[in-house]
Structures are given as structure tokens and as C-alpha cells.
Amino acid sequence: MAKTLTFDTGVTEYVINGAAKARFNPTDSRFVERMYATFGELSDKQDEFQRRVEEIGDDGPAMFAYAAERDREMRGMIDGLLGEGVADALFQDMNCYAMADGLPAWINLMFAVAEEVEATFSEEQKRSDPRVRAYHGKYAALAKKYKRQRK
């Protein structure tokens, strides 16, 4: 019969705006690296989007088609970071580029994730310092004990 071993991985499930669920460890360097890379790519897409909309000008059908294309692309990038279906659940029939609180909605999402990463990392640092000291003390005691026995 196999035994079960469980441990805390720091993976947390987040409910975002009551509409979507995402699971990640906000202190995981791989996740944080992907988050910053995605944010950078999305930011570049935002700049390109603004430039292209200005070029399209008053051609409404062309502008709407371009906005829809970019929205699909951006949703895929968000899903790549937070999980399949997250963007559709969050933005539903709204374009990710829509403005909210003076910023595109996708930026508000990324800021919320980045702020969670920063807050959780800070909290984990506070919690880990005493634990690290305790483990160091245990290690020092064991090392001292076994060094004595080897003599």
C-alpha cells in the first residue's frame, strides 16, 4: 500500500473579480518571470495597438476588426499566464483594451497580479526569516553532534 506524502507548495487559488479562478504560487520565480515577460509583451502590444488604431483612423470596420483580432491575441497571452479560460471569464464580451480607472482593463489585471506577487513575497520573507534561523540552529546542533562522534 502506498503512503501519501503532502507538503505546502505555496500554490494558491485566486478568485478574480468573482468571475475566474487562477492557481499559482506568487513567489515562484518561474511564475514571476513569466508574469513579467507577459506584461512586457502585452505592453508592446498595447503600444502597437494605439499606433495602429491611429493609422486606421476613421475606418470603423477596419478598426473594429483589428481590435477584435488584438483582443483574441491578448486573451491567449493572459490565459497562457493564468490558465485556460481566465480571460474569457474575466472580460466576457468586453475587449481587453477597454478602459477602466484610466487604464486598459488588461493592465488593471496585471497590476493586481503583480501587487499580489509583491505582497506575498514580502509576507513570506517575514515568515521565513525565523524559520531559516530555526533550521540553521537545528542544522548547527546536528553538525556539532555528528562532528563530535566522528572524532
CYANA upper distance limits for C-alpha pairs under 8 A (distance plus 0.5 A):
  9 THR  CA     25 ASN  CA      7.95
 10 GLY  CA     24 PHE  CA      8.35
 10 GLY  CA     25 ASN  CA      5.64
 10 GLY  CA     26 PRO  CA      8.28
 10 GLY  CA     27 THR  CA      8.28
 11 VAL  CA     23 ARG  CA      6.80
 11 VAL  CA     24 PHE  CA      5.37
 11 VAL  CA     25 ASN  CA      4.62
 11 VAL  CA     26 PRO  CA      8.08
 12 THR  CA     23 ARG  CA      5.94
 12 THR  CA     24 PHE  CA      6.06
 12 THR  CA     25 ASN  CA      6.41
 12 THR  CA     26 PRO  CA      8.49
 13 GLU  CA     21 LYS  CA      7.10
 13 GLU  CA     22 ALA  CA      6.15
 13 GLU  CA     23 ARG  CA      4.80
 13 GLU  CA     24 PHE  CA      7.23
 14 TYR  CA     21 LYS  CA      6.00
 14 TYR  CA     22 ALA  CA      5.74
 14 TYR  CA     23 ARG  CA      6.63
 15 VAL  CA     19 ALA  CA      7.40
 15 VAL  CA     20 ALA  CA      6.14
 15 VAL  CA     21 LYS  CA      5.07
 15 VAL  CA     22 ALA  CA      7.14
 16 ILE  CA     20 ALA  CA      5.69
 16 ILE  CA     21 LYS  CA      6.57
 16 ILE  CA     22 ALA  CA      8.01
 16 ILE  CA     90 LEU  CA      7.95
 17 ASN  CA     90 LEU  CA      7.64
 19 ALA  CA     89 ALA  CA      6.16
 19 ALA  CA     90 LEU  CA      6.15
 20 ALA  CA     85 GLY  CA      8.50
 20 ALA  CA     86 VAL  CA      5.99
 20 ALA  CA     87 ALA  CA      8.47
 20 ALA  CA     89 ALA  CA      5.86
 20 ALA  CA     90 LEU  CA      6.42
 21 LYS  CA     86 VAL  CA      7.26
 22 ALA  CA     82 LEU  CA      6.02
 22 ALA  CA     83 GLY  CA      6.74
 22 ALA  CA     86 VAL  CA      7.58
 23 ARG  CA     82 LEU  CA      7.63
 23 ARG  CA     83 GLY  CA      8.27
 24 PHE  CA     31 PHE  CA      7.84
 24 PHE  CA     82 LEU  CA      8.18
 25 ASN  CA     31 PHE  CA      7.73
 26 PRO  CA     31 PHE  CA      7.49
 26 PRO  CA     32 VAL  CA      7.44
 26 PRO  CA    116 GLU  CA      7.39
 26 PRO  CA    117 VAL  CA      5.12
 26 PRO  CA    118 GLU  CA      8.49
 26 PRO  CA    120 THR  CA      6.99
 26 PRO  CA    121 PHE  CA      7.61
 27 THR  CA     31 PHE  CA      8.17
 27 THR  CA     32 VAL  CA      7.57
 27 THR  CA    117 VAL  CA      6.76
 27 THR  CA    120 THR  CA      7.35
 27 THR  CA    121 PHE  CA      6.00
 28 ASP  CA     32 VAL  CA      6.69
 29 SER  CA     33 GLU  CA      6.39
 30 ARG  CA     34 ARG  CA      6.69
 31 PHE  CA     35 MET  CA      6.50
 31 PHE  CA     81 LEU  CA      8.37
 32 VAL  CA     36 TYR  CA      6.72
 32 VAL  CA    117 VAL  CA      8.05
 33 GLU  CA     37 ALA  CA      6.62
 34 ARG  CA     38 THR  CA      6.39
 34 ARG  CA     81 LEU  CA      7.31
 35 MET  CA     39 PHE  CA      6.51
 35 MET  CA     81 LEU  CA      7.11
 35 MET  CA    114 ALA  CA      8.30
 36 TYR  CA     40 GLY  CA      6.58
 37 ALA  CA     41 GLU  CA      6.72
 38 THR  CA     42 LEU  CA      6.48
 38 THR  CA     77 MET  CA      7.35
 38 THR  CA     78 ILE  CA      8.13
 38 THR  CA     81 LEU  CA      7.75
 39 PHE  CA     43 SER  CA      6.48
 39 PHE  CA    110 MET  CA      7.37
 40 GLY  CA     44 ASP  CA      6.73
 41 GLU  CA     45 LYS  CA      6.72
 42 LEU  CA     46 GLN  CA      6.61
 42 LEU  CA     74 MET  CA      7.42
 42 LEU  CA     77 MET  CA      8.29
 43 SER  CA     47 ASP  CA      6.85
 44 ASP  CA     48 GLU  CA      6.73
 45 LYS  CA     49 PHE  CA      6.36
 46 GLN  CA     50 GLN  CA      6.73
 46 GLN  CA     97 TYR  CA      8.40
 47 ASP  CA     51 ARG  CA      6.77
 48 GLU  CA     52 ARG  CA      6.48
 49 PHE  CA     53 VAL  CA      6.54
 49 PHE  CA     67 ALA  CA      8.33
 49 PHE  CA     70 ARG  CA      8.06
 50 GLN  CA     54 GLU  CA      6.82
 51 ARG  CA     55 GLU  CA      6.92
 52 ARG  CA     56 ILE  CA      6.65
 53 VAL  CA     57 GLY  CA      6.75
 53 VAL  CA     63 MET  CA      6.78
 56 ILE  CA     62 ALA  CA      7.40
 56 ILE  CA     63 MET  CA      6.63
 57 GLY  CA     63 MET  CA      8.12
 58 ASP  CA     63 MET  CA      8.42
 59 ASP  CA     63 MET  CA      6.63
 60 GLY  CA     64 PHE  CA      6.56
 61 PRO  CA     65 ALA  CA      6.61
 62 ALA  CA     66 TYR  CA      6.60
 63 MET  CA     67 ALA  CA      6.57
 64 PHE  CA     68 ALA  CA      6.61
 65 ALA  CA     69 GLU  CA      6.71
 66 TYR  CA     70 ARG  CA      6.70
 67 ALA  CA     71 ASP  CA      6.50
 67 ALA  CA     95 ASN  CA      8.15
 68 ALA  CA     72 ARG  CA      6.80
 68 ALA  CA     95 ASN  CA      7.75
 69 GLU  CA     73 GLU  CA      6.91
 70 ARG  CA     74 MET  CA      6.55
 71 ASP  CA     75 ARG  CA      6.60
 71 ASP  CA     95 ASN  CA      6.23
 71 ASP  CA     96 CYS  CA      6.25
 71 ASP  CA     97 TYR  CA      7.55
 72 ARG  CA     76 GLY  CA      6.86
 73 GLU  CA     77 MET  CA      7.05
 74 MET  CA     78 ILE  CA      6.76
 74 MET  CA     96 CYS  CA      7.70
 75 ARG  CA     79 ASP  CA      6.56
 75 ARG  CA     87 ALA  CA      5.74
 75 ARG  CA     88 ASP  CA      7.64
 75 ARG  CA     96 CYS  CA      7.88
 76 GLY  CA     80 GLY  CA      6.55
 76 GLY  CA     87 ALA  CA      8.19
 77 MET  CA     81 LEU  CA      7.04
 78 ILE  CA     82 LEU  CA      6.56
 78 ILE  CA     83 GLY  CA      8.11
 78 ILE  CA     86 VAL  CA      7.89
 78 ILE  CA     87 ALA  CA      6.66
 79 ASP  CA     83 GLY  CA      5.08
 79 ASP  CA     84 GLU  CA      5.31
 79 ASP  CA     85 GLY  CA      6.73
 79 ASP  CA     86 VAL  CA      6.21
 79 ASP  CA     87 ALA  CA      6.51
 80 GLY  CA     84 GLU  CA      7.38
 82 LEU  CA     86 VAL  CA      7.03
 85 GLY  CA     89 ALA  CA      6.65
 86 VAL  CA     90 LEU  CA      6.63
 87 ALA  CA     91 PHE  CA      6.32
 87 ALA  CA     92 GLN  CA      7.99
 88 ASP  CA     92 GLN  CA      5.34
 88 ASP  CA     93 ASP  CA      8.19
 91 PHE  CA     95 ASN  CA      7.35
 91 PHE  CA     96 CYS  CA      6.98
 94 MET  CA     98 ALA  CA      7.48
 96 CYS  CA    104 PRO  CA      7.39
 96 CYS  CA    105 ALA  CA      6.15
 96 CYS  CA    106 TRP  CA      5.89
 97 TYR  CA    104 PRO  CA      5.44
 97 TYR  CA    105 ALA  CA      6.53
 97 TYR  CA    106 TRP  CA      7.03
 98 ALA  CA    104 PRO  CA      5.80
 98 ALA  CA    105 ALA  CA      6.26
 99 MET  CA    103 LEU  CA      5.69
 99 MET  CA    104 PRO  CA      4.77
 99 MET  CA    105 ALA  CA      6.16
100 ALA  CA    104 PRO  CA      6.48
100 ALA  CA    105 ALA  CA      6.11
100 ALA  CA    108 ASN  CA      8.29
103 LEU  CA    107 ILE  CA      6.99
103 LEU  CA    108 ASN  CA      7.29
104 PRO  CA    108 ASN  CA      7.26
105 ALA  CA    109 LEU  CA      6.96
106 TRP  CA    110 MET  CA      6.82
107 ILE  CA    111 PHE  CA      6.50
108 ASN  CA    112 ALA  CA      6.69
109 LEU  CA    113 VAL  CA      6.88
110 MET  CA    114 ALA  CA      6.57
111 PHE  CA    115 GLU  CA      6.45
112 ALA  CA    116 GLU  CA      6.74
113 VAL  CA    117 VAL  CA      6.77
114 ALA  CA    118 GLU  CA      6.75
115 GLU  CA    119 ALA  CA      6.57
116 GLU  CA    120 THR  CA      6.40
117 VAL  CA    121 PHE  CA      6.46
118 GLU  CA    122 SER  CA      6.66
119 ALA  CA    123 GLU  CA      6.71
120 THR  CA    124 GLU  CA      6.49
121 PHE  CA    125 GLN  CA      6.62
122 SER  CA    126 LYS  CA      6.97
123 GLU  CA    127 ARG  CA      6.84
124 GLU  CA    128 SER  CA      6.34
125 GLN  CA    129 ASP  CA      6.68
126 LYS  CA    130 PRO  CA      8.21
127 ARG  CA    131 ARG  CA      7.41
128 SER  CA    132 VAL  CA      6.30
129 ASP  CA    133 ARG  CA      6.74
130 PRO  CA    134 ALA  CA      6.61
131 ARG  CA    135 TYR  CA      6.57
132 VAL  CA    136 HIS  CA      6.44
133 ARG  CA    137 GLY  CA      6.60
134 ALA  CA    138 LYS  CA      6.78
135 TYR  CA    139 TYR  CA      6.49
136 HIS  CA    140 ALA  CA      6.47
137 GLY  CA    141 ALA  CA      6.64
138 LYS  CA    142 LEU  CA      6.67
139 TYR  CA    143 ALA  CA      6.44
140 ALA  CA    144 LYS  CA      6.49
141 ALA  CA    145 LYS  CA      6.59
142 LEU  CA    146 TYR  CA      6.64
143 ALA  CA    147 LYS  CA      6.45
144 LYS  CA    148 ARG  CA      6.79
145 LYS  CA    149 GLN  CA      7.08
146 TYR  CA    150 ARG  CA      6.79
147 LYS  CA    151 LYS  CA      7.24
